[in-house]
Amino acid sequence: MKPVIAILGFLTFFASCNSAPADDVQAFIPGTYVHVSQHEYGKEWDTLAIELQNATANQYQLTRRWRYERVLAGQPQEPEYKVTTTAAIYDAQGKKLQEARSGKIYTFDPKSGVLFSGANKFEKLK
C-alpha cells in the first residue's frame, strides 16, 4: 500500500510541476464592465457583460447594453437604448478577446481592473 501512495504522491507532484501557468488575464475576463462618457451633445452609458460559454474553445458571450441621452439645442431628447449579444474568442497568446462577427478586439489589465475597447476604457464592476 505504501508504494502505491508514494507513486501517487510522485505523480501528483510531477503533474503540478508540469502544468501550464495560470492565465491571469483569462481568469479576469468574466464579469461586468462599464464606461460612461459625457460631452456637449449628450451622455452615454455603456455596459458590457462577459460570460464564458465554452472553456475548451475559449469562447465567450458578450452582452452590450447601451444608453445615450442626446442633447439638441440645449434640450435633452428621449434616451436611446440598444442591447446586442455576440460571441468572442480568447487568444491566449495575444491575451486578447476578439468578437467573431465584427473582429473588434478587447484587451484587459487585471491589475487595474479595466478592459480596453479601442480608446474606450471600461471599469470592472464584478
N, C-alpha and C positions, 0 to 999 in steps of 0.2 A: 504494500500500500504506500509506503514512504517513497519508493522510486516513482510511482505514478504522480504523487503530489509534487515531487521535485521536478519532474518533467513538465507538468502543467505550469508550475511557477516559472520555469525557464522559458516556456513558450509564451506565457503572458508578458514576461519582461522583454523578450525578443520582439514581440509584436508591438509593444508600446514604444520601443526604440526606433522601429522602422516605420511607424505610422507617419503620414504626411502632416506637416504642421497645420494647425488650425488657421482657417482663413478668417481673420477678424473683420474684414470688410463684408464678406458674405453673411457672417453671423449678425452683423449690424443692420443689414438691409430691411428685413421685415419690420413694418411699423407705419406710423402716420407722420407725414411731413407737411409743414405749412409755409407759405410765402405770402406776404402782404405788401402791396405797393400802393403808393398814392402819388398823384400828380395833378396838374391843373384840369385835366379832362375827366378825372374820376378816381375811384379807388377799386382795387382788385384784391380778392381773396382767392388763393389757390391752395387746395388741399390734395395731397397725393397719398393714397393708402396702398401699401405694397405687401402682398401676401405670397408665400411660397406655394406653388401649385404642384410642382414635380421636382423633388430633390435630385433624382437620378439625372434628369435632363437640365437641371439648373434653371427651371422655368418659373417665372413669377407672374402674378396678375397685378396690374396697376389700375387703380380706380382713381380718376381725377375728378374732383368736384371744384367748380369754378363759379365765382360770383363777381359781377362787375357792376358798379354803380357809376353810371356815366353822368357827367355834368355838362350841360349845354347852355351857353349864355348865362352862366352862373346859377342855373336851376337844376337841381337833381332830377334825374329821369328814373323811370321804373327799372329796378335791378334786372340784370340779365343773368341767367343760370345755365350751366352746362355740366353734364355728367358723361364721362366716357370711360370705357373699360377696354383694356388692351393687354396683350401678353408681351413679356420681355424675357430675354435670355441673359444669364450672367456669364461673363467672360472671366474665368478665374485667372488667366494670365494677365490681362489688362486691368483686372479688378474694377470692371465697369458693367453696367446693366444697359442693354440695348433693346429698344422696342422693336418688335418683329415687323410691324406694319410700316411705321414711319422711319425707322432707323435712328430715331432720337437716342442720344446717349446720356446716361446718368452716371455721375461719379460720386463717391462718398468719402467723407472724412469722419471716421468713427470717434476720433479723439475730440473733435469739436462738436460732434453730434449734428452734422449737416449733410445735405445732399445738394449737388450742383446739377442744374439742367441748363447748359449754356452759361449765360451770365447770371441766371437766377439762382439764388441761394435759399434753400428750404431748410427749416429747422425741424428736427425730430421731436415730436411730442411724446411718443411712447413706442 
